């Protein structure tokens, strides 16, 4: 049995927007869509777009940022100790 992602990830505090997209630089290459382990990305009007509730589901792995050869994705870890808390068991 696999638990829903929402039950496995817990976030603390308001992390603010830690992922932003530069629409002028996005080429719709879909690399961010392919690499995201939790499927937070989609193409809309030829531009990559992240889910509105991404802060609740993002693993903060930075994969989307790392694979973007066009510097269209800006990623920074959430400030002030907010963000994902990983738990085991």
C-alpha positions in Angstrom: 0.0 0.0 0.0 1.3 3.4 -1.0 0.5 6.5 1.1 -0.6 9.7 -0.6 2.2 12.2 -1.0 0.3 14.7 1.2 0.6 12.3 4.1 4.4 11.9 3.7 5.4 15.5 3.4 4.9 18.1 6.2 5.9 21.7 5.9 6.6 24.2 8.6 5.8 27.9 8.4 5.3 30.1 5.4 8.3 29.5 3.1 7.3 32.2 0.6 7.9 31.6 -3.1 11.2 29.7 -3.4 10.7 28.7 -7.1 9.9 31.2 -9.8 9.9 31.0 -13.6 11.3 33.6 -16.0 8.8 33.3 -18.8 11.1 35.1 -21.3 13.7 32.4 -20.9 11.5 29.3 -20.8 11.7 27.3 -24.1 9.1 24.7 -23.1 11.7 22.0 -23.3 9.8 20.0 -20.6 12.9 19.0 -18.6 11.4 20.3 -15.4 8.2 18.3 -16.1 10.3 15.1 -16.6 12.6 15.4 -13.7 10.2 16.5 -10.9 9.7 13.5 -8.6 6.3 14.7 -7.5 4.9 16.0 -10.8 4.5 19.7 -9.8 5.1 21.1 -13.4 2.9 21.4 -16.5 3.1 23.3 -19.7 0.6 26.1 -20.1 0.5 28.4 -23.2 4.0 27.1 -24.2 5.6 28.0 -20.8 6.5 25.8 -17.8 4.2 26.4 -14.9 4.4 25.1 -11.3 1.3 24.1 -9.3 -0.1 26.9 -7.1 0.2 24.6 -4.0 3.8 23.6 -4.9 5.0 24.7 -1.4 3.0 22.0 0.2 4.3 19.2 -2.0 7.8 20.2 -3.2 10.6 18.0 -1.9 13.0 21.0 -2.3 15.4 18.7 -4.3 16.2 21.5 -6.8 16.1 19.1 -9.8 14.0 21.4 -11.9 16.5 24.2 -11.4 19.5 22.0 -12.1 18.1 20.6 -15.4 17.1 24.0 -16.8 19.8 24.9 -19.3 18.1 28.2 -20.1 18.2 29.7 -16.5 14.4 30.0 -16.6 13.9 28.6 -13.2 15.0 30.4 -10.1 15.3 28.2 -7.0 16.4 28.9 -3.4 15.9 26.9 -0.3 13.1 28.3 1.9 14.2 31.0 4.4 14.2 30.9 8.2 14.0 27.1 8.7 10.7 26.8 7.0 9.9 24.1 4.4 9.9 20.3 4.2 10.4 18.2 7.3 11.3 14.6 6.5 10.1 11.8 8.8 10.8 8.1 8.7 8.6 5.2 9.9 
